[in-house]
Amino acid sequence: MDINLVKWGNSTAIRIPKKILDKLNIDSNNMENISFDVNVKGDRILLIKKQNKTKFELLVEQSDGVKMNPKTDIDWGNPVGKEEW
């Protein structure tokens, strides 16, 4: 399959055909948070799809080892019925 370079503003772009996106399990209608590592080896450009991170992994990266949501006492107010505190 031949793919051509095209001018895109001040940059140059390569359009990736839907067949290739399908092989990579990339939904062409929803491409949020999809990124690639780009490597050049000789006269080749290698695009390597990055593994999607879970929300938990993203939170851990942001936390720097500090609890982001520490447990705190919650004031539930005065008892309403026969609750015992």
N, C-alpha and C positions, 0 to 999 in steps of 0.2 A: 504494500500500500504506500503510495506516495503522498506526502503532506508538504505543503508549501508554507514558507514564511510569509507573513503579512504585516504591513505597517499598522501599529496600534498607538496612536498619539505619538509620543516621542520614543516609544519602545517598538520592539518587534515581537510578534506573537506567533504561536503555533496552535492551530485549532485541532483538538483531539476528537476524532470521530466517535459517534455513539457506540459503534461496535467495540471499540477499545475500552470505553467507559463501562460497558456491560461486562466485559471480561474482568474488570477490576472491581465489580460490584459497586459502581458509583452511579447514583441516581442523578441523571442530568437535570432533573427538575429541582433537586435539593442538594446543593453543593456547599452547604455551610460547614465550616471547620474541616475541610478536606485540604490537606497540604502534602507537598512532596519535598523530599530531599533532592537536590540537583547536584550531580557530579559530572565532571568532564574527564573522560579517559581517552587520550589521543584525539581522534576526530569524532568521538561519540559523546552524546549528551544522554546521561542516564537519569531518568525520573523515577524515584523510588517512593511509593505511596507510604506515608507515615501511618502508623497504627493509631486508630482513634482511641482517645483516652476516655475513661469513664468519668462521670461527674465527681466521684470520690477521689480519683487520681488527680483531677484538676484542683480540688479543694486541698488535698494534701500538699501539692506544689505551692499553693498560695499561703499555707499556714506557717511555714518556717518552723515547724515543731511546736507551735503555740496553739493551745486549744482555741478554736474560733468561736465555739458556742459553749462556754463553761456552764455547768449547772448552777443555778441560783435559786434562792428561796423565792417562792411565789406567794403573795398575799391573796388568799382566796376569799377574804372577807369574814364576817361573823357567821357562825353556824345558823342555818335556816330552819332545820327540823330537829331531829333527835341525834345529829352527828355528835361524836365525841372527838375532841382534839386533844 
